[in-house]
Amino acid sequence: MFTGIIENTGVVKEIISTGTNKTFWITSPLSVELKVDQSVSHNGVCLTVEAIENGMHRVTAIEETLVKTQLNQWAINTQINVERCMQMNGRLDGHIVQGHVDTVATCIAAIVKEGSWEYSFQIANNFAALIIEKGSIAINGISLTIFNVGHNLFSVAIIPYTFNNTNMQFLKKGDLVNIEFDMIGKYINRMQELKY
């Protein structure tokens, strides 16, 4: 379980393909603080730390993860957002993020404002019911607030701290991002679907 408050960014240093899996070696200031078997959010995807060596940590994504996220697009030197799992004895600064990515979205606009940045995204129509005005969403693992909601379109605003300390600074029009919708909203939507 995560909060969507990114601790640091990391860089992909090596990619190994084995069957339908991909293994990534990632360097981050957090790498040396991690433990084997620990769950860590990588661009919003919960992955298990398998090894730690030379200031890097290793994780593997299976086919299911690669199909539903943008991890398949990672290359050497890709910058990613990293967050360790939350501790239950502290404040929940973002919102409840599971690290279970629902889908990807396409960035359709990136606008520089005076003192902030505004990004707009398009998702598949079948996820439209999960975006609401002022609702929470995790984009590449970052807890953000939705506004300017259209049918399958929405925007988020980025403050300077988030811009400078996450990979949002590299995001441009046409890029794919990992999306995790608010968990409570997903349960409510499912209950509504099951009503006869």
Backbone as CSV, one residue per row, in Angstrom:
resi,resn,N_x,N_y,N_z,CA_x,CA_y,CA_z,C_x,C_y,C_z
1,MET,0.847,-1.177,0.000,0.000,0.000,0.000,0.889,1.237,0.000
2,PHE,0.506,2.235,-0.792,1.312,3.435,-0.960,0.437,4.676,-0.747
3,THR,1.080,5.838,-0.750,0.350,7.094,-0.554,0.307,7.948,-1.809
4,GLY,1.154,7.652,-2.788,1.230,8.487,-3.976,2.104,9.710,-3.788
5,ILE,2.827,9.769,-2.677,3.801,10.838,-2.450,5.177,10.268,-2.798
6,ILE,5.699,10.668,-3.934,6.927,10.079,-4.471,8.120,10.459,-3.598
7,GLU,8.945,9.458,-3.267,10.106,9.705,-2.420,11.318,10.136,-3.226
8,ASN,11.469,9.543,-4.405,12.644,9.810,-5.216,12.402,9.338,-6.636
9,THR,13.316,9.687,-7.517,13.268,9.132,-8.871,14.423,8.153,-9.014
10,GLY,14.253,7.235,-9.939,15.291,6.270,-10.242,15.542,6.238,-11.730
11,VAL,16.596,5.530,-12.120,16.975,5.426,-13.532,17.147,3.952,-13.880
12,VAL,16.547,3.525,-14.991,16.704,2.156,-15.458,18.110,2.002,-16.031
13,LYS,18.852,1.026,-15.512,20.236,0.823,-15.935,20.428,-0.413,-16.793
14,GLU,19.562,-1.419,-16.615,19.695,-2.648,-17.406,18.324,-3.296,-17.532
15,ILE,18.066,-3.881,-18.685,16.811,-4.592,-18.940,17.146,-5.972,-19.482
16,ILE,16.570,-6.999,-18.856,16.806,-8.384,-19.278,15.454,-9.015,-19.590
17,SER,15.295,-9.503,-20.807,14.063,-10.193,-21.208,14.252,-11.684,-21.047
18,THR,13.316,-12.334,-20.351,13.340,-13.782,-20.164,11.933,-14.297,-20.406
19,GLY,11.724,-14.981,-21.519,10.382,-15.417,-21.885,9.497,-14.200,-22.080
20,THR,8.366,-14.163,-21.368,7.469,-13.010,-21.468,7.708,-11.996,-20.347
21,ASN,8.722,-12.222,-19.530,9.037,-11.318,-18.420,10.122,-10.326,-18.807
22,LYS,10.159,-9.208,-18.069,11.271,-8.267,-18.183,11.789,-7.959,-16.790
23,THR,13.097,-8.059,-16.637,13.756,-7.744,-15.379,14.498,-6.423,-15.547
24,PHE,14.368,-5.554,-14.543,14.976,-4.221,-14.599,15.933,-4.035,-13.429
25,TRP,17.115,-3.536,-13.727,18.027,-3.057,-12.698,17.876,-1.542,-12.652
26,ILE,17.604,-1.023,-11.455,17.287,0.392,-11.281,18.201,0.986,-10.222
27,THR,18.734,2.157,-10.515,19.513,2.867,-9.510,18.699,4.056,-9.018
28,SER,18.716,4.243,-7.713,17.963,5.302,-7.057,18.623,5.572,-5.714
29,PRO,18.496,6.783,-5.174,19.009,7.016,-3.820,18.404,6.069,-2.791
30,LEU,17.224,5.519,-3.097,16.567,4.590,-2.169,17.078,3.159,-2.286
31,SER,17.749,2.833,-3.378,18.122,1.434,-3.646,18.867,0.788,-2.489
32,VAL,19.803,1.523,-1.897,20.612,0.942,-0.818,19.825,0.793,0.478
33,GLU,18.670,1.455,0.585,17.847,1.365,1.792,16.792,0.265,1.692
34,LEU,16.651,-0.331,0.507,15.616,-1.341,0.310,16.050,-2.694,0.852
35,LYS,15.086,-3.600,0.970,15.349,-4.973,1.390,14.766,-5.912,0.344
36,VAL,15.399,-7.048,0.179,14.851,-8.087,-0.696,13.485,-8.494,-0.163
37,ASP,12.520,-8.699,-1.051,11.120,-9.046,-0.752,10.254,-7.832,-0.456
38,GLN,10.842,-6.638,-0.447,10.073,-5.429,-0.154,9.250,-5.021,-1.375
39,SER,8.029,-4.521,-1.140,7.185,-3.994,-2.216,7.513,-2.523,-2.412
40,VAL,7.778,-2.145,-3.658,8.138,-0.773,-3.984,7.355,-0.347,-5.218
41,SER,6.843,0.879,-5.182,6.122,1.434,-6.320,7.115,2.009,-7.322
42,HIS,7.014,1.546,-8.570,7.846,2.036,-9.671,6.904,2.610,-10.725
43,ASN,6.852,3.944,-10.827,5.883,4.595,-11.722,4.466,4.119,-11.423
44,GLY,4.204,3.857,-10.140,2.871,3.444,-9.728,2.620,1.958,-9.771
45,VAL,3.602,1.173,-10.195,3.453,-0.282,-10.284,4.158,-0.918,-9.096
46,CYS,3.428,-1.695,-8.320,4.002,-2.384,-7.177,4.828,-3.567,-7.668
47,LEU,6.134,-3.533,-7.418,7.043,-4.607,-7.818,7.869,-5.032,-6.615
48,THR,8.247,-6.295,-6.583,8.995,-6.853,-5.464,10.496,-6.760,-5.717
49,VAL,11.224,-6.249,-4.739,12.684,-6.170,-4.837,13.254,-7.586,-4.747
50,GLU,14.021,-7.963,-5.765,14.589,-9.319,-5.839,16.050,-9.370,-5.418
51,ALA,16.775,-8.290,-5.635,18.200,-8.250,-5.299,18.636,-6.797,-5.181
52,ILE,19.718,-6.587,-4.434,20.309,-5.255,-4.277,21.819,-5.412,-4.442
53,GLU,22.379,-4.701,-5.420,23.819,-4.790,-5.688,24.318,-3.464,-6.252
54,ASN,25.492,-3.044,-5.810,26.186,-1.892,-6.397,25.295,-0.652,-6.517
55,GLY,24.514,-0.369,-5.473,23.676,0.814,-5.482,22.466,0.720,-6.391
56,MET,22.139,-0.511,-6.820,20.971,-0.735,-7.672,20.085,-1.801,-7.051
57,HIS,18.828,-1.830,-7.464,17.941,-2.920,-7.059,17.292,-3.517,-8.306
58,ARG,16.897,-4.795,-8.173,16.347,-5.545,-9.311,14.894,-5.900,-9.058
59,VAL,14.063,-5.694,-10.092,12.655,-6.076,-10.042,12.294,-6.735,-11.368
60,THR,11.225,-7.555,-11.347,10.766,-8.219,-12.560,9.287,-7.959,-12.760
61,ALA,8.920,-7.661,-14.005,7.516,-7.484,-14.382,7.108,-8.651,-15.264
62,ILE,5.985,-9.295,-14.922,5.494,-10.411,-15.727,4.611,-9.876,-16.858
63,GLU,4.184,-10.768,-17.736,3.429,-10.371,-18.919,2.181,-9.548,-18.576
64,GLU,1.419,-9.977,-17.568,0.199,-9.262,-17.164,0.507,-7.796,-16.847
65,THR,1.593,-7.555,-16.147,1.992,-6.195,-15.802,2.440,-5.425,-17.036
66,LEU,3.209,-6.064,-17.887,3.726,-5.397,-19.085,2.607,-5.007,-20.041
67,VAL,1.547,-5.811,-20.101,0.428,-5.540,-21.005,-0.405,-4.359,-20.509
68,LYS,-0.583,-4.237,-19.195,-1.502,-3.237,-18.644,-0.836,-1.928,-18.247
69,THR,0.481,-1.836,-18.347,1.199,-0.638,-17.930,2.096,-0.150,-19.066
70,GLN,2.858,0.916,-18.781,3.795,1.388,-19.793,5.220,0.914,-19.511
71,LEU,5.374,-0.111,-18.670,6.704,-0.638,-18.380,7.378,-1.222,-19.620
72,ASN,6.575,-1.682,-20.577,7.128,-2.212,-21.825,7.884,-1.153,-22.605
73,GLN,7.615,0.122,-22.317,8.278,1.214,-23.025,9.542,1.690,-22.317
74,TRP,9.807,1.138,-21.129,11.022,1.541,-20.438,12.238,1.158,-21.261
75,ALA,13.233,2.034,-21.252,14.503,1.793,-21.937,15.623,2.181,-20.973
76,ILE,16.851,1.921,-21.374,17.979,2.337,-20.553,17.906,3.859,-20.375
77,ASN,18.096,4.315,-19.150,18.064,5.730,-18.752,16.663,6.315,-18.605
78,THR,15.612,5.482,-18.713,14.266,5.972,-18.409,14.214,6.388,-16.941
79,GLN,13.657,7.575,-16.690,13.493,8.081,-15.330,12.149,7.605,-14.793
80,ILE,12.148,7.043,-13.592,10.910,6.533,-13.007,10.719,7.077,-11.587
81,ASN,9.467,7.131,-11.147,9.131,7.550,-9.787,9.191,6.349,-8.856
82,VAL,9.750,6.548,-7.670,9.924,5.455,-6.714,9.332,5.857,-5.364
83,GLU,8.555,4.930,-4.789,8.005,5.131,-3.442,7.991,3.807,-2.699
84,ARG,8.515,3.809,-1.481,8.415,2.626,-0.628,7.001,2.528,-0.066
85,CYS,6.629,1.327,0.375,5.290,1.148,0.936,5.130,2.008,2.182
86,MET,3.868,2.392,2.438,3.623,3.303,3.554,3.719,2.574,4.885
87,GLN,4.082,3.343,5.905,4.103,2.831,7.265,2.768,3.179,7.909
88,MET,2.219,2.264,8.655,0.894,2.458,9.239,0.907,3.360,10.472
89,ASN,2.063,3.867,10.847,2.148,4.728,12.034,2.324,6.198,11.678
90,GLY,2.017,6.550,10.418,2.214,7.931,9.994,0.983,8.493,9.303
91,ARG,1.125,9.719,8.814,0.034,10.386,8.122,-0.067,9.882,6.687
92,LEU,-1.285,9.827,6.185,-1.529,9.472,4.790,-1.606,10.789,4.011
93,ASP,-0.482,11.219,3.455,-0.411,12.539,2.832,-1.078,12.606,1.467
94,GLY,-1.134,11.511,0.741,-1.769,11.512,-0.571,-3.141,10.879,-0.481
95,HIS,-3.311,9.728,-1.128,-4.517,8.922,-0.958,-4.102,7.465,-1.011
96,ILE,-5.006,6.548,-0.751,-4.650,5.130,-0.727,-4.372,4.652,-2.151
97,VAL,-3.123,4.259,-2.377,-2.677,3.784,-3.683,-2.166,2.360,-3.496
98,GLN,-2.700,1.432,-4.267,-2.325,0.026,-4.095,-1.103,-0.380,-4.904
99,GLY,-0.785,0.374,-5.933,0.291,-0.050,-6.828,-0.200,-1.046,-7.854
100,HIS,-1.529,-1.142,-8.002,-2.155,-2.041,-8.979,-2.700,-1.185,-10.121
101,VAL,-1.902,-0.993,-11.137,-2.251,-0.098,-12.242,-3.438,-0.660,-13.010
102,ASP,-4.430,0.210,-13.273,-5.643,-0.203,-13.979,-5.508,-0.134,-15.485
103,THR,-4.789,0.877,-15.963,-4.692,1.097,-17.405,-3.620,2.144,-17.663
104,VAL,-3.465,2.509,-18.910,-2.600,3.620,-19.270,-3.460,4.736,-19.847
105,ALA,-2.938,5.947,-19.799,-3.593,7.104,-20.410,-2.577,7.790,-21.312
106,THR,-3.084,8.518,-22.288,-2.227,9.272,-23.201,-2.256,10.743,-22.816
107,CYS,-1.087,11.339,-22.699,-1.009,12.773,-22.455,-1.390,13.491,-23.750
108,ILE,-2.427,14.318,-23.694,-2.890,15.017,-24.892,-2.541,16.504,-24.867
109,ALA,-2.056,16.994,-23.728,-1.625,18.391,-23.646,-0.734,18.569,-22.428
110,ALA,0.298,19.388,-22.593,1.192,19.752,-21.496,1.398,21.252,-21.581
111,ILE,0.841,21.976,-20.620,0.831,23.434,-20.671,1.620,23.993,-19.495
112,VAL,2.551,24.902,-19.791,3.305,25.585,-18.747,2.508,26.813,-18.326
113,LYS,2.178,26.881,-17.042,1.464,28.021,-16.483,2.473,28.901,-15.736
114,GLU,1.994,29.996,-15.175,2.874,30.826,-14.358,2.952,30.230,-12.958
115,GLY,3.957,29.415,-12.741,4.149,28.817,-11.423,3.626,27.406,-11.277
116,SER,3.048,26.850,-12.327,2.574,25.455,-12.270,2.530,24.884,-13.677
117,TRP,2.175,23.614,-13.760,2.064,22.923,-15.040,0.734,22.211,-15.078
118,GLU,0.106,22.187,-16.243,-1.179,21.519,-16.400,-1.049,20.450,-17.489
119,TYR,-1.456,19.228,-17.137,-1.417,18.113,-18.075,-2.823,17.576,-18.275
120,SER,-3.155,17.266,-19.520,-4.452,16.672,-19.828,-4.236,15.283,-20.403
121,PHE,-5.189,14.389,-20.098,-5.047,12.986,-20.473,-6.332,12.443,-21.062
122,GLN,-6.185,11.403,-21.874,-7.327,10.677,-22.424,-7.190,9.215,-22.030
123,ILE,-8.303,8.646,-21.533,-8.331,7.232,-21.169,-9.340,6.512,-22.050
124,ALA,-9.325,5.190,-22.018,-10.308,4.403,-22.761,-11.701,4.674,-22.216
125,ASN,-12.692,4.651,-23.090,-14.079,4.967,-22.709,-14.596,4.116,-21.552
126,ASN,-14.177,2.855,-21.478,-14.715,1.974,-20.441,-14.256,2.352,-19.027
127,PHE,-13.320,3.290,-18.905,-12.876,3.752,-17.585,-13.450,5.130,-17.229
128,ALA,-14.287,5.689,-18.108,-14.768,7.064,-17.927,-15.504,7.267,-16.602
129,ALA,-16.227,6.259,-16.129,-17.009,6.405,-14.887,-16.120,6.552,-13.655
130,LEU,-14.837,6.279,-13.785,-13.933,6.311,-12.633,-13.209,7.640,-12.456
131,ILE,-13.500,8.610,-13.336,-12.903,9.934,-13.162,-13.996,10.923,-12.782
132,ILE,-13.780,11.628,-11.673,-14.755,12.620,-11.214,-14.032,13.913,-10.875
133,GLU,-14.739,15.019,-11.009,-14.180,16.331,-10.669,-13.737,16.336,-9.214
134,LYS,-12.496,16.767,-8.986,-11.862,16.848,-7.658,-11.626,15.482,-7.028
135,GLY,-11.708,14.419,-7.827,-11.394,13.086,-7.325,-9.899,12.833,-7.326
136,SER,-9.488,11.752,-6.688,-8.074,11.383,-6.632,-7.730,10.403,-7.735
137,ILE,-6.485,10.475,-8.195,-5.975,9.551,-9.202,-4.473,9.429,-8.994
138,ALA,-3.905,8.270,-9.325,-2.454,8.100,-9.284,-1.951,8.025,-10.721
139,ILE,-1.071,8.947,-11.078,-0.457,8.986,-12.411,1.026,8.705,-12.238
140,ASN,1.500,7.615,-12.812,2.877,7.158,-12.594,3.198,7.106,-11.103
141,GLY,2.166,6.753,-10.315,2.340,6.596,-8.872,2.172,7.861,-8.071
142,ILE,1.928,9.005,-8.739,1.803,10.282,-8.039,0.338,10.529,-7.694
143,SER,0.055,10.812,-6.440,-1.299,11.142,-6.010,-1.638,12.554,-6.475
144,LEU,-2.680,12.664,-7.324,-3.056,13.952,-7.899,-4.569,14.135,-7.851
145,THR,-4.996,15.377,-8.018,-6.422,15.718,-8.004,-6.881,16.033,-9.424
146,ILE,-8.016,15.447,-9.802,-8.567,15.584,-11.152,-9.405,16.862,-11.264
147,PHE,-9.336,17.511,-12.432,-10.276,18.586,-12.753,-10.481,18.617,-14.264
148,ASN,-11.356,19.511,-14.734,-11.688,19.614,-16.167,-12.087,18.256,-16.748
149,VAL,-13.001,17.583,-16.085,-13.402,16.243,-16.515,-14.330,16.315,-17.728
150,GLY,-13.973,15.583,-18.787,-14.850,15.363,-19.927,-15.302,13.917,-19.873
151,HIS,-15.845,13.402,-20.959,-16.305,12.008,-20.923,-15.161,11.072,-20.561
152,ASN,-14.106,11.083,-21.344,-12.945,10.241,-21.044,-11.662,11.079,-21.024
153,LEU,-11.825,12.347,-20.666,-10.710,13.292,-20.606,-10.650,13.921,-19.216
154,PHE,-9.456,14.257,-18.781,-9.313,14.959,-17.509,-7.968,15.662,-17.481
155,SER,-7.832,16.579,-16.530,-6.581,17.307,-16.350,-6.125,17.217,-14.905
156,VAL,-4.834,17.464,-14.706,-4.262,17.593,-13.369,-3.306,18.777,-13.383
157,ALA,-3.134,19.407,-12.233,-2.191,20.510,-12.093,-1.020,20.047,-11.239
158,ILE,0.169,20.490,-11.603,1.390,20.067,-10.929,2.071,21.277,-10.308
159,ILE,2.348,21.199,-9.024,3.063,22.274,-8.333,4.567,22.135,-8.594
160,PRO,5.346,23.197,-8.384,6.787,23.117,-8.666,7.506,21.985,-7.941
161,TYR,7.161,21.742,-6.666,7.858,20.668,-5.938,7.662,19.321,-6.631
162,THR,6.426,19.001,-6.992,6.142,17.728,-7.664,6.820,17.670,-9.025
163,PHE,6.773,18.768,-9.763,7.415,18.819,-11.078,8.910,18.536,-10.969
164,ASN,9.562,19.148,-10.001,11.012,19.030,-9.871,11.475,17.725,-9.250
165,ASN,10.571,17.016,-8.543,10.991,15.814,-7.815,10.360,14.526,-8.320
166,THR,9.731,14.579,-9.499,9.167,13.375,-10.127,9.496,13.400,-11.616
167,ASN,9.070,12.347,-12.312,9.334,12.324,-13.755,8.305,13.098,-14.567
168,MET,7.401,13.845,-13.909,6.464,14.697,-14.647,7.214,15.735,-15.479
169,GLN,8.393,16.118,-15.045,9.170,17.124,-15.778,9.585,16.640,-17.169
170,PHE,9.536,15.325,-17.392,9.922,14.781,-18.698,8.716,14.431,-19.565
171,LEU,7.505,14.571,-19.010,6.294,14.147,-19.715,5.945,15.127,-20.828
172,LYS,5.612,14.581,-21.999,5.236,15.426,-23.122,4.025,14.842,-23.829
173,LYS,3.414,15.642,-24.668,2.236,15.228,-25.418,2.529,13.944,-26.195
174,GLY,1.612,12.983,-26.090,1.766,11.701,-26.770,2.319,10.594,-25.899
175,ASP,2.894,10.942,-24.746,3.455,9.931,-23.849,2.347,9.161,-23.139
176,LEU,2.635,7.899,-22.820,1.734,7.074,-22.014,2.140,7.150,-20.556
177,VAL,1.141,7.137,-19.668,1.386,7.106,-18.229,0.560,5.991,-17.610
178,ASN,1.030,5.485,-16.475,0.290,4.477,-15.724,-0.792,5.156,-14.892
179,ILE,-1.982,4.555,-14.893,-3.125,5.116,-14.175,-3.659,4.099,-13.173
180,GLU,-3.808,4.546,-11.922,-4.547,3.777,-10.935,-5.676,4.658,-10.418
181,PHE,-6.902,4.208,-10.625,-8.066,4.967,-10.180,-8.268,4.784,-8.683
182,ASP,-9.014,5.703,-8.087,-9.294,5.656,-6.657,-9.983,4.337,-6.291
183,MET,-9.450,3.655,-5.298,-9.944,2.332,-4.908,-11.414,2.376,-4.490
184,ILE,-11.816,3.394,-3.747,-13.207,3.489,-3.288,-14.136,3.645,-4.486
185,GLY,-13.722,4.494,-5.435,-14.512,4.678,-6.644,-14.685,3.389,-7.426
186,LYS,-13.652,2.564,-7.456,-13.740,1.283,-8.181,-14.741,0.349,-7.523
187,TYR,-14.745,0.306,-6.194,-15.712,-0.551,-5.502,-17.141,-0.075,-5.726
188,ILE,-17.349,1.240,-5.646,-18.690,1.779,-5.867,-19.156,1.491,-7.292
189,ASN,-18.264,1.688,-8.249,-18.607,1.426,-9.645,-18.974,-0.045,-9.853
190,ARG,-18.237,-0.943,-9.233,-18.515,-2.383,-9.360,-19.872,-2.735,-8.749
191,MET,-20.175,-2.163,-7.583,-21.464,-2.429,-6.957,-22.615,-1.944,-7.828
192,GLN,-22.451,-0.790,-8.458,-23.458,-0.267,-9.352,-23.654,-1.174,-10.572
193,GLU,-22.545,-1.689,-11.092,-22.615,-2.598,-12.258,-23.378,-3.872,-11.931
194,LEU,-23.264,-4.352,-10.686,-23.870,-5.619,-10.313,-25.339,-5.507,-9.918
195,LYS,-25.846,-4.277,-9.840,-27.272,-4.114,-9.538,-28.086,-4.531,-10.757
196,TYR,-29.113,-5.312,-10.524,-29.942,-5.801,-11.640,-31.212,-5.016,-11.740
